[in-house]
Amino acid sequence: MNSYEFAYFGRNLQALEQTIASWCSGHDGLLEITALLQGARLRISGPDDTVHEAMRMVRVWLRRTS
């Protein structure tokens, strides 16, 4: 698996984007963001181990930003 995509409709989208972008820059990952009418679709790409770790971290990030 080389990417993980999810939609976010919660508050503090900018804080979540910054957190993920910062994490990706230190883990050889890439964050792509697509604006939706409400919320955004976020896609994290990179090596398999980076993507798998990002999948686990998403829960932590979402708890912090809500």
PDB file of N, H, CA, C and O in Angstrom:
ATOM      1  N   MET A   1       0.854  -1.174   0.000  1.00  0.00           N
ATOM      2  CA  MET A   1       0.000   0.000   0.000  1.00  0.00           C
ATOM      3  C   MET A   1       0.900   1.236   0.000  1.00  0.00           C
ATOM      4  O   MET A   1       1.779   1.373   0.850  1.00  0.00           O
ATOM      5  N   ASN A   2       0.674   2.122  -0.950  1.00  0.00           N
ATOM      6  H   ASN A   2      -0.041   2.011  -1.640  1.00  0.00           H
ATOM      7  CA  ASN A   2       1.520   3.298  -1.015  1.00  0.00           C
ATOM      8  C   ASN A   2       0.772   4.606  -0.773  1.00  0.00           C
ATOM      9  O   ASN A   2       1.350   5.685  -0.906  1.00  0.00           O
ATOM     10  N   SER A   3      -0.514   4.518  -0.416  1.00  0.00           N
ATOM     11  H   SER A   3      -0.984   3.642  -0.308  1.00  0.00           H
ATOM     12  CA  SER A   3      -1.244   5.731  -0.047  1.00  0.00           C
ATOM     13  C   SER A   3      -2.428   5.379   0.851  1.00  0.00           C
ATOM     14  O   SER A   3      -2.941   4.259   0.840  1.00  0.00           O
ATOM     15  N   TYR A   4      -2.834   6.366   1.614  1.00  0.00           N
ATOM     16  H   TYR A   4      -2.418   7.275   1.622  1.00  0.00           H
ATOM     17  CA  TYR A   4      -3.970   6.239   2.528  1.00  0.00           C
ATOM     18  C   TYR A   4      -4.800   7.499   2.362  1.00  0.00           C
ATOM     19  O   TYR A   4      -4.282   8.608   2.496  1.00  0.00           O
ATOM     20  N   GLU A   5      -6.067   7.340   2.075  1.00  0.00           N
ATOM     21  H   GLU A   5      -6.488   6.440   1.967  1.00  0.00           H
ATOM     22  CA  GLU A   5      -6.943   8.472   1.809  1.00  0.00           C
ATOM     23  C   GLU A   5      -8.141   8.438   2.749  1.00  0.00           C
ATOM     24  O   GLU A   5      -8.726   7.382   2.988  1.00  0.00           O
ATOM     25  N   PHE A   6      -8.500   9.603   3.279  1.00  0.00           N
ATOM     26  H   PHE A   6      -8.025  10.462   3.084  1.00  0.00           H
ATOM     27  CA  PHE A   6      -9.672   9.693   4.130  1.00  0.00           C
ATOM     28  C   PHE A   6     -10.275  11.087   4.022  1.00  0.00           C
ATOM     29  O   PHE A   6      -9.597  12.044   3.646  1.00  0.00           O
ATOM     30  N   ALA A   7     -11.550  11.187   4.354  1.00  0.00           N
ATOM     31  H   ALA A   7     -12.101  10.410   4.659  1.00  0.00           H
ATOM     32  CA  ALA A   7     -12.249  12.477   4.342  1.00  0.00           C
ATOM     33  C   ALA A   7     -12.366  12.982   5.771  1.00  0.00           C
ATOM     34  O   ALA A   7     -12.548  12.203   6.707  1.00  0.00           O
ATOM     35  N   TYR A   8     -12.260  14.281   5.922  1.00  0.00           N
ATOM     36  H   TYR A   8     -12.112  14.913   5.161  1.00  0.00           H
ATOM     37  CA  TYR A   8     -12.367  14.909   7.236  1.00  0.00           C
ATOM     38  C   TYR A   8     -13.393  16.022   7.150  1.00  0.00           C
ATOM     39  O   TYR A   8     -13.301  16.901   6.293  1.00  0.00           O
ATOM     40  N   PHE A   9     -14.377  15.980   8.050  1.00  0.00           N
ATOM     41  H   PHE A   9     -14.452  15.267   8.747  1.00  0.00           H
ATOM     42  CA  PHE A   9     -15.452  16.959   8.065  1.00  0.00           C
ATOM     43  C   PHE A   9     -15.513  17.723   9.382  1.00  0.00           C
ATOM     44  O   PHE A   9     -16.452  18.487   9.606  1.00  0.00           O
ATOM     45  N   GLY A  10     -14.541  17.533  10.243  1.00  0.00           N
ATOM     46  H   GLY A  10     -13.779  16.912  10.061  1.00  0.00           H
ATOM     47  CA  GLY A  10     -14.544  18.133  11.571  1.00  0.00           C
ATOM     48  C   GLY A  10     -14.006  19.551  11.593  1.00  0.00           C
ATOM     49  O   GLY A  10     -13.730  20.165  10.562  1.00  0.00           O
ATOM     50  N   ARG A  11     -13.872  20.035  12.808  1.00  0.00           N
ATOM     51  H   ARG A  11     -14.097  19.536  13.645  1.00  0.00           H
ATOM     52  CA  ARG A  11     -13.320  21.377  13.022  1.00  0.00           C
ATOM     53  C   ARG A  11     -11.803  21.338  12.942  1.00  0.00           C
ATOM     54  O   ARG A  11     -11.194  20.269  12.912  1.00  0.00           O
ATOM     55  N   ASN A  12     -11.211  22.511  12.909  1.00  0.00           N
ATOM     56  H   ASN A  12     -11.706  23.379  12.933  1.00  0.00           H
ATOM     57  CA  ASN A  12      -9.758  22.677  12.949  1.00  0.00           C
ATOM     58  C   ASN A  12      -9.033  21.934  11.831  1.00  0.00           C
ATOM     59  O   ASN A  12      -7.997  21.310  12.058  1.00  0.00           O
ATOM     60  N   LEU A  13      -9.582  22.005  10.632  1.00  0.00           N
ATOM     61  H   LEU A  13     -10.424  22.512  10.447  1.00  0.00           H
ATOM     62  CA  LEU A  13      -8.967  21.342   9.485  1.00  0.00           C
ATOM     63  C   LEU A  13      -7.542  21.848   9.272  1.00  0.00           C
ATOM     64  O   LEU A  13      -6.645  21.063   8.963  1.00  0.00           O
ATOM     65  N   GLN A  14      -7.333  23.127   9.433  1.00  0.00           N
ATOM     66  H   GLN A  14      -8.062  23.765   9.684  1.00  0.00           H
ATOM     67  CA  GLN A  14      -5.999  23.698   9.215  1.00  0.00           C
ATOM     68  C   GLN A  14      -4.974  23.099  10.193  1.00  0.00           C
ATOM     69  O   GLN A  14      -3.843  22.806   9.805  1.00  0.00           O
ATOM     70  N   ALA A  15      -5.369  22.920  11.448  1.00  0.00           N
ATOM     71  H   ALA A  15      -6.288  23.158  11.764  1.00  0.00           H
ATOM     72  CA  ALA A  15      -4.460  22.326  12.435  1.00  0.00           C
ATOM     73  C   ALA A  15      -4.136  20.884  12.062  1.00  0.00           C
ATOM     74  O   ALA A  15      -2.990  20.452  12.192  1.00  0.00           O
ATOM     75  N   LEU A  16      -5.133  20.139  11.601  1.00  0.00           N
ATOM     76  H   LEU A  16      -6.063  20.490  11.496  1.00  0.00           H
ATOM     77  CA  LEU A  16      -4.905  18.759  11.182  1.00  0.00           C
ATOM     78  C   LEU A  16      -3.967  18.719   9.984  1.00  0.00           C
ATOM     79  O   LEU A  16      -3.048  17.901   9.947  1.00  0.00           O
ATOM     80  N   GLU A  17      -4.182  19.583   9.016  1.00  0.00           N
ATOM     81  H   GLU A  17      -4.929  20.248   9.046  1.00  0.00           H
ATOM     82  CA  GLU A  17      -3.317  19.647   7.835  1.00  0.00           C
ATOM     83  C   GLU A  17      -1.872  19.933   8.235  1.00  0.00           C
ATOM     84  O   GLU A  17      -0.949  19.294   7.731  1.00  0.00           O
ATOM     85  N   GLN A  18      -1.677  20.876   9.127  1.00  0.00           N
ATOM     86  H   GLN A  18      -2.427  21.395   9.537  1.00  0.00           H
ATOM     87  CA  GLN A  18      -0.322  21.234   9.567  1.00  0.00           C
ATOM     88  C   GLN A  18       0.351  20.074  10.294  1.00  0.00           C
ATOM     89  O   GLN A  18       1.534  19.805  10.087  1.00  0.00           O
ATOM     90  N   THR A  19      -0.404  19.395  11.140  1.00  0.00           N
ATOM     91  H   THR A  19      -1.365  19.614  11.308  1.00  0.00           H
ATOM     92  CA  THR A  19       0.142  18.258  11.879  1.00  0.00           C
ATOM     93  C   THR A  19       0.588  17.156  10.935  1.00  0.00           C
ATOM     94  O   THR A  19       1.689  16.621  11.069  1.00  0.00           O
ATOM     95  N   ILE A  20      -0.266  16.819   9.981  1.00  0.00           N
ATOM     96  H   ILE A  20      -1.160  17.253   9.872  1.00  0.00           H
ATOM     97  CA  ILE A  20       0.056  15.742   9.048  1.00  0.00           C
ATOM     98  C   ILE A  20       1.203  16.149   8.129  1.00  0.00           C
ATOM     99  O   ILE A  20       2.105  15.350   7.876  1.00  0.00           O
ATOM    100  N   ALA A  21       1.178  17.368   7.634  1.00  0.00           N
ATOM    101  H   ALA A  21       0.445  18.016   7.840  1.00  0.00           H
ATOM    102  CA  ALA A  21       2.248  17.831   6.742  1.00  0.00           C
ATOM    103  C   ALA A  21       3.599  17.799   7.458  1.00  0.00           C
ATOM    104  O   ALA A  21       4.604  17.392   6.875  1.00  0.00           O
ATOM    105  N   SER A  22       3.621  18.220   8.698  1.00  0.00           N
ATOM    106  H   SER A  22       2.804  18.551   9.172  1.00  0.00           H
ATOM    107  CA  SER A  22       4.852  18.199   9.478  1.00  0.00           C
ATOM    108  C   SER A  22       5.341  16.769   9.670  1.00  0.00           C
ATOM    109  O   SER A  22       6.528  16.488   9.500  1.00  0.00           O
ATOM    110  N   TRP A  23       4.443  15.879  10.019  1.00  0.00           N
ATOM    111  H   TRP A  23       3.480  16.108  10.158  1.00  0.00           H
ATOM    112  CA  TRP A  23       4.801  14.482  10.213  1.00  0.00           C
ATOM    113  C   TRP A  23       5.325  13.880   8.906  1.00  0.00           C
ATOM    114  O   TRP A  23       6.342  13.185   8.904  1.00  0.00           O
ATOM    115  N   CYS A  24       4.638  14.143   7.807  1.00  0.00           N
ATOM    116  H   CYS A  24       3.812  14.707   7.808  1.00  0.00           H
ATOM    117  CA  CYS A  24       5.040  13.595   6.509  1.00  0.00           C
ATOM    118  C   CYS A  24       6.444  14.055   6.116  1.00  0.00           C
ATOM    119  O   CYS A  24       7.223  13.276   5.566  1.00  0.00           O
ATOM    120  N   SER A  25       6.763  15.306   6.395  1.00  0.00           N
ATOM    121  H   SER A  25       6.130  15.938   6.842  1.00  0.00           H
ATOM    122  CA  SER A  25       8.074  15.808   6.001  1.00  0.00           C
ATOM    123  C   SER A  25       9.205  15.090   6.738  1.00  0.00           C
ATOM    124  O   SER A  25      10.324  15.018   6.229  1.00  0.00           O
ATOM    125  N   GLY A  26       8.931  14.567   7.910  1.00  0.00           N
ATOM    126  H   GLY A  26       8.022  14.626   8.324  1.00  0.00           H
ATOM    127  CA  GLY A  26       9.943  13.837   8.661  1.00  0.00           C
ATOM    128  C   GLY A  26       9.921  12.339   8.445  1.00  0.00           C
ATOM    129  O   GLY A  26      10.764  11.621   8.983  1.00  0.00           O
ATOM    130  N   HIS A  27       8.957  11.855   7.656  1.00  0.00           N
ATOM    131  H   HIS A  27       8.272  12.439   7.219  1.00  0.00           H
ATOM    132  CA  HIS A  27       8.823  10.412   7.447  1.00  0.00           C
ATOM    133  C   HIS A  27       8.769  10.017   5.971  1.00  0.00           C
ATOM    134  O   HIS A  27       8.228   8.965   5.633  1.00  0.00           O
ATOM    135  N   ASP A  28       9.319  10.841   5.103  1.00  0.00           N
ATOM    136  H   ASP A  28       9.759  11.696   5.378  1.00  0.00           H
ATOM    137  CA  ASP A  28       9.365  10.539   3.671  1.00  0.00           C
ATOM    138  C   ASP A  28       7.970  10.333   3.089  1.00  0.00           C
ATOM    139  O   ASP A  28       7.761   9.463   2.242  1.00  0.00           O
ATOM    140  N   GLY A  29       7.015  11.145   3.552  1.00  0.00           N
ATOM    141  H   GLY A  29       7.184  11.851   4.240  1.00  0.00           H
ATOM    142  CA  GLY A  29       5.645  11.055   3.068  1.00  0.00           C
ATOM    143  C   GLY A  29       5.236  12.322   2.336  1.00  0.00           C
ATOM    144  O   GLY A  29       5.931  13.337   2.379  1.00  0.00           O
ATOM    145  N   LEU A  30       4.105  12.244   1.671  1.00  0.00           N
ATOM    146  H   LEU A  30       3.540  11.420   1.636  1.00  0.00           H
ATOM    147  CA  LEU A  30       3.568  13.373   0.926  1.00  0.00           C
ATOM    148  C   LEU A  30       2.092  13.510   1.264  1.00  0.00           C
ATOM    149  O   LEU A  30       1.356  12.524   1.236  1.00  0.00           O
ATOM    150  N   LEU A  31       1.658  14.710   1.581  1.00  0.00           N
ATOM    151  H   LEU A  31       2.256  15.511   1.604  1.00  0.00           H
ATOM    152  CA  LEU A  31       0.261  14.977   1.885  1.00  0.00           C
ATOM    153  C   LEU A  31      -0.363  15.735   0.727  1.00  0.00           C
ATOM    154  O   LEU A  31       0.160  16.758   0.284  1.00  0.00           O
ATOM    155  N   GLU A  32      -1.488  15.222   0.240  1.00  0.00           N
ATOM    156  H   GLU A  32      -1.913  14.391   0.599  1.00  0.00           H
ATOM    157  CA  GLU A  32      -2.274  15.894  -0.790  1.00  0.00           C
ATOM    158  C   GLU A  32      -3.648  16.190  -0.193  1.00  0.00           C
ATOM    159  O   GLU A  32      -4.236  15.345   0.481  1.00  0.00           O
ATOM    160  N   ILE A  33      -4.150  17.393  -0.446  1.00  0.00           N
ATOM    161  H   ILE A  33      -3.672  18.079  -0.994  1.00  0.00           H
ATOM    162  CA  ILE A  33      -5.427  17.810   0.121  1.00  0.00           C
ATOM    163  C   ILE A  33      -6.344  18.252  -1.011  1.00  0.00           C
ATOM    164  O   ILE A  33      -5.954  19.038  -1.875  1.00  0.00           O
ATOM    165  N   THR A  34      -7.565  17.735  -0.993  1.00  0.00           N
ATOM    166  H   THR A  34      -7.882  17.096  -0.292  1.00  0.00           H
ATOM    167  CA  THR A  34      -8.581  18.138  -1.955  1.00  0.00           C
ATOM    168  C   THR A  34      -9.737  18.736  -1.178  1.00  0.00           C
ATOM    169  O   THR A  34     -10.344  18.067  -0.342  1.00  0.00           O
ATOM    170  N   ALA A  35     -10.041  19.993  -1.455  1.00  0.00           N
ATOM    171  H   ALA A  35      -9.548  20.536  -2.134  1.00  0.00           H
ATOM    172  CA  ALA A  35     -11.154  20.656  -0.773  1.00  0.00           C
ATOM    173  C   ALA A  35     -12.478  20.062  -1.258  1.00  0.00           C
ATOM    174  O   ALA A  35     -12.667  19.803  -2.446  1.00  0.00           O
ATOM    175  N   LEU A  36     -13.375  19.858  -0.317  1.00  0.00           N
ATOM    176  H   LEU A  36     -13.222  20.069   0.648  1.00  0.00           H
ATOM    177  CA  LEU A  36     -14.738  19.412  -0.616  1.00  0.00           C
ATOM    178  C   LEU A  36     -15.686  20.551  -0.269  1.00  0.00           C
ATOM    179  O   LEU A  36     -15.261  21.540   0.328  1.00  0.00           O
ATOM    180  N   LEU A  37     -16.947  20.435  -0.626  1.00  0.00           N
ATOM    181  H   LEU A  37     -17.292  19.631  -1.111  1.00  0.00           H
ATOM    182  CA  LEU A  37     -17.904  21.481  -0.259  1.00  0.00           C
ATOM    183  C   LEU A  37     -17.916  21.690   1.247  1.00  0.00           C
ATOM    184  O   LEU A  37     -18.010  22.820   1.725  1.00  0.00           O
ATOM    185  N   GLN A  38     -17.822  20.611   1.979  1.00  0.00           N
ATOM    186  H   GLN A  38     -17.746  19.693   1.591  1.00  0.00           H
ATOM    187  CA  GLN A  38     -17.664  20.665   3.431  1.00  0.00           C
ATOM    188  C   GLN A  38     -16.523  19.726   3.782  1.00  0.00           C
ATOM    189  O   GLN A  38     -16.581  18.534   3.482  1.00  0.00           O
ATOM    190  N   GLY A  39     -15.498  20.251   4.408  1.00  0.00           N
ATOM    191  H   GLY A  39     -15.451  21.220   4.652  1.00  0.00           H
ATOM    192  CA  GLY A  39     -14.367  19.419   4.797  1.00  0.00           C
ATOM    193  C   GLY A  39     -13.353  19.267   3.685  1.00  0.00           C
ATOM    194  O   GLY A  39     -13.261  20.101   2.784  1.00  0.00           O
ATOM    195  N   ALA A  40     -12.590  18.182   3.766  1.00  0.00           N
ATOM    196  H   ALA A  40     -12.665  17.505   4.498  1.00  0.00           H
ATOM    197  CA  ALA A  40     -11.527  17.935   2.789  1.00  0.00           C
ATOM    198  C   ALA A  40     -11.227  16.451   2.706  1.00  0.00           C
ATOM    199  O   ALA A  40     -11.525  15.684   3.622  1.00  0.00           O
ATOM    200  N   ARG A  41     -10.630  16.062   1.588  1.00  0.00           N
ATOM    201  H   ARG A  41     -10.387  16.685   0.844  1.00  0.00           H
ATOM    202  CA  ARG A  41     -10.126  14.706   1.423  1.00  0.00           C
ATOM    203  C   ARG A  41      -8.612  14.795   1.527  1.00  0.00           C
ATOM    204  O   ARG A  41      -7.981  15.571   0.810  1.00  0.00           O
ATOM    205  N   LEU A  42      -8.031  14.007   2.411  1.00  0.00           N
ATOM    206  H   LEU A  42      -8.544  13.376   2.994  1.00  0.00           H
ATOM    207  CA  LEU A  42      -6.589  14.018   2.634  1.00  0.00           C
ATOM    208  C   LEU A  42      -6.017  12.687   2.173  1.00  0.00           C
ATOM    209  O   LEU A  42      -6.591  11.627   2.424  1.00  0.00           O
ATOM    210  N   ARG A  43      -4.892  12.758   1.506  1.00  0.00           N
ATOM    211  H   ARG A  43      -4.425  13.619   1.302  1.00  0.00           H
ATOM    212  CA  ARG A  43      -4.219  11.549   1.004  1.00  0.00           C
ATOM    213  C   ARG A  43      -2.761  11.612   1.418  1.00  0.00           C
ATOM    214  O   ARG A  43      -2.053  12.571   1.110  1.00  0.00           O
ATOM    215  N   ILE A  44      -2.326  10.581   2.116  1.00  0.00           N
ATOM    216  H   ILE A  44      -2.901   9.802   2.366  1.00  0.00           H
ATOM    217  CA  ILE A  44      -0.940  10.460   2.544  1.00  0.00           C
ATOM    218  C   ILE A  44      -0.287   9.373   1.689  1.00  0.00           C
ATOM    219  O   ILE A  44      -0.748   8.232   1.660  1.00  0.00           O
ATOM    220  N   SER A  45       0.778   9.738   1.003  1.00  0.00           N
ATOM    221  H   SER A  45       1.152  10.665   1.027  1.00  0.00           H
ATOM    222  CA  SER A  45       1.481   8.800   0.124  1.00  0.00           C
ATOM    223  C   SER A  45       2.918   8.653   0.575  1.00  0.00           C
ATOM    224  O   SER A  45       3.484   9.549   1.202  1.00  0.00           O
ATOM    225  N   GLY A  46       3.503   7.503   0.247  1.00  0.00           N
ATOM    226  H   GLY A  46       3.043   6.775  -0.262  1.00  0.00           H
ATOM    227  CA  GLY A  46       4.891   7.265   0.573  1.00  0.00           C
ATOM    228  C   GLY A  46       5.184   5.782   0.614  1.00  0.00           C
ATOM    229  O   GLY A  46       4.381   4.972   0.150  1.00  0.00           O
ATOM    230  N   PRO A  47       6.336   5.419   1.167  1.00  0.00           N
ATOM    231  CA  PRO A  47       6.691   4.000   1.306  1.00  0.00           C
ATOM    232  C   PRO A  47       5.663   3.264   2.179  1.00  0.00           C
ATOM    233  O   PRO A  47       4.980   3.869   3.006  1.00  0.00           O
ATOM    234  N   ASP A  48       5.576   1.971   1.976  1.00  0.00           N
ATOM    235  H   ASP A  48       6.130   1.480   1.305  1.00  0.00           H
ATOM    236  CA  ASP A  48       4.590   1.162   2.704  1.00  0.00           C
ATOM    237  C   ASP A  48       4.611   1.383   4.207  1.00  0.00           C
ATOM    238  O   ASP A  48       3.560   1.600   4.811  1.00  0.00           O
ATOM    239  N   ASP A  49       5.781   1.332   4.821  1.00  0.00           N
ATOM    240  H   ASP A  49       6.635   1.156   4.331  1.00  0.00           H
ATOM    241  CA  ASP A  49       5.849   1.468   6.271  1.00  0.00           C
ATOM    242  C   ASP A  49       5.398   2.857   6.726  1.00  0.00           C
ATOM    243  O   ASP A  49       4.808   2.990   7.799  1.00  0.00           O
ATOM    244  N   THR A  50       5.662   3.879   5.937  1.00  0.00           N
ATOM    245  H   THR A  50       6.141   3.772   5.065  1.00  0.00           H
ATOM    246  CA  THR A  50       5.207   5.233   6.269  1.00  0.00           C
ATOM    247  C   THR A  50       3.691   5.310   6.223  1.00  0.00           C
ATOM    248  O   THR A  50       3.067   5.886   7.114  1.00  0.00           O
ATOM    249  N   VAL A  51       3.101   4.734   5.192  1.00  0.00           N
ATOM    250  H   VAL A  51       3.607   4.266   4.468  1.00  0.00           H
ATOM    251  CA  VAL A  51       1.643   4.762   5.050  1.00  0.00           C
ATOM    252  C   VAL A  51       0.975   3.982   6.178  1.00  0.00           C
ATOM    253  O   VAL A  51      -0.027   4.433   6.733  1.00  0.00           O
ATOM    254  N   HIS A  52       1.515   2.827   6.519  1.00  0.00           N
ATOM    255  H   HIS A  52       2.329   2.460   6.068  1.00  0.00           H
ATOM    256  CA  HIS A  52       0.937   2.040   7.608  1.00  0.00           C
ATOM    257  C   HIS A  52       1.039   2.776   8.943  1.00  0.00           C
ATOM    258  O   HIS A  52       0.101   2.746   9.740  1.00  0.00           O
ATOM    259  N   GLU A  53       2.152   3.427   9.186  1.00  0.00           N
ATOM    260  H   GLU A  53       2.913   3.452   8.538  1.00  0.00           H
ATOM    261  CA  GLU A  53       2.286   4.206  10.417  1.00  0.00           C
ATOM    262  C   GLU A  53       1.329   5.392  10.414  1.00  0.00           C
ATOM    263  O   GLU A  53       0.742   5.715  11.446  1.00  0.00           O
ATOM    264  N   ALA A  54       1.168   6.038   9.277  1.00  0.00           N
ATOM    265  H   ALA A  54       1.645   5.775   8.438  1.00  0.00           H
ATOM    266  CA  ALA A  54       0.226   7.160   9.168  1.00  0.00           C
ATOM    267  C   ALA A  54      -1.201   6.704   9.463  1.00  0.00           C
ATOM    268  O   ALA A  54      -1.957   7.424  10.116  1.00  0.00           O
ATOM    269  N   MET A  55      -1.570   5.532   8.996  1.00  0.00           N
ATOM    270  H   MET A  55      -0.955   4.947   8.466  1.00  0.00           H
ATOM    271  CA  MET A  55      -2.910   5.006   9.254  1.00  0.00           C
ATOM    272  C   MET A  55      -3.153   4.885  10.759  1.00  0.00           C
ATOM    273  O   MET A  55      -4.238   5.202  11.245  1.00  0.00           O
ATOM    274  N   ARG A  56      -2.147   4.429  11.487  1.00  0.00           N
ATOM    275  H   ARG A  56      -1.265   4.172  11.092  1.00  0.00           H
ATOM    276  CA  ARG A  56      -2.284   4.311  12.941  1.00  0.00           C
ATOM    277  C   ARG A  56      -2.334   5.690  13.602  1.00  0.00           C
ATOM    278  O   ARG A  56      -3.061   5.894  14.574  1.00  0.00           O
ATOM    279  N   MET A  57      -1.561   6.625  13.069  1.00  0.00           N
ATOM    280  H   MET A  57      -0.971   6.460  12.279  1.00  0.00           H
ATOM    281  CA  MET A  57      -1.469   7.952  13.672  1.00  0.00           C
ATOM    282  C   MET A  57      -2.711   8.806  13.439  1.00  0.00           C
ATOM    283  O   MET A  57      -2.963   9.730  14.211  1.00  0.00           O
ATOM    284  N   VAL A  58      -3.482   8.528  12.412  1.00  0.00           N
ATOM    285  H   VAL A  58      -3.277   7.777  11.784  1.00  0.00           H
ATOM    286  CA  VAL A  58      -4.653   9.353  12.096  1.00  0.00           C
ATOM    287  C   VAL A  58      -5.585   9.458  13.301  1.00  0.00           C
ATOM    288  O   VAL A  58      -6.103  10.540  13.581  1.00  0.00           O
ATOM    289  N   ARG A  59      -5.806   8.376  14.006  1.00  0.00           N
ATOM    290  H   ARG A  59      -5.385   7.497  13.778  1.00  0.00           H
ATOM    291  CA  ARG A  59      -6.672   8.425  15.198  1.00  0.00           C
ATOM    292  C   ARG A  59      -6.142   9.417  16.222  1.00  0.00           C
ATOM    293  O   ARG A  59      -6.910  10.190  16.793  1.00  0.00           O
ATOM    294  N   VAL A  60      -4.854   9.401  16.454  1.00  0.00           N
ATOM    295  H   VAL A  60      -4.230   8.773  15.990  1.00  0.00           H
ATOM    296  CA  VAL A  60      -4.233  10.319  17.411  1.00  0.00           C
ATOM    297  C   VAL A  60      -4.418  11.754  16.946  1.00  0.00           C
ATOM    298  O   VAL A  60      -4.802  12.622  17.730  1.00  0.00           O
ATOM    299  N   TRP A  61      -4.146  12.001  15.685  1.00  0.00           N
ATOM    300  H   TRP A  61      -3.833  11.296  15.048  1.00  0.00           H
ATOM    301  CA  TRP A  61      -4.274  13.357  15.140  1.00  0.00           C
ATOM    302  C   TRP A  61      -5.710  13.847  15.233  1.00  0.00           C
ATOM    303  O   TRP A  61      -5.951  15.004  15.576  1.00  0.00           O
ATOM    304  N   LEU A  62      -6.662  12.976  14.930  1.00  0.00           N
ATOM    305  H   LEU A  62      -6.466  12.035  14.651  1.00  0.00           H
ATOM    306  CA  LEU A  62      -8.067  13.395  14.973  1.00  0.00           C
ATOM    307  C   LEU A  62      -8.513  13.723  16.391  1.00  0.00           C
ATOM    308  O   LEU A  62      -9.283  14.662  16.592  1.00  0.00           O
ATOM    309  N   ARG A  63      -8.043  12.967  17.376  1.00  0.00           N
ATOM    310  H   ARG A  63      -7.417  12.204  17.213  1.00  0.00           H
ATOM    311  CA  ARG A  63      -8.381  13.278  18.763  1.00  0.00           C
ATOM    312  C   ARG A  63      -7.810  14.620  19.187  1.00  0.00           C
ATOM    313  O   ARG A  63      -8.456  15.362  19.927  1.00  0.00           O
ATOM    314  N   ARG A  64      -6.635  14.934  18.738  1.00  0.00           N
ATOM    315  H   ARG A  64      -6.110  14.331  18.136  1.00  0.00           H
ATOM    316  CA  ARG A  64      -5.985  16.199  19.105  1.00  0.00           C
ATOM    317  C   ARG A  64      -6.664  17.414  18.496  1.00  0.00           C
ATOM    318  O   ARG A  64      -6.679  18.484  19.105  1.00  0.00           O
ATOM    319  N   THR A  65      -7.224  17.267  17.310  1.00  0.00           N
ATOM    320  H   THR A  65      -7.212  16.398  16.815  1.00  0.00           H
ATOM    321  CA  THR A  65      -7.787  18.424  16.612  1.00  0.00           C
ATOM    322  C   THR A  65      -9.267  18.612  16.892  1.00  0.00           C
ATOM    323  O   THR A  65      -9.825  19.650  16.536  1.00  0.00           O
ATOM    324  N   SER A  66      -9.907  17.662  17.504  1.00  0.00           N
ATOM    325  H   SER A  66      -9.453  16.818  17.793  1.00  0.00           H
ATOM    326  CA  SER A  66     -11.352  17.820  17.736  1.00  0.00           C
ATOM    327  C   SER A  66     -11.665  18.510  19.040  1.00  0.00           C
ATOM    328  O   SER A  66     -12.834  18.710  19.367  1.00  0.00           O
TER     329      SER A  66
END
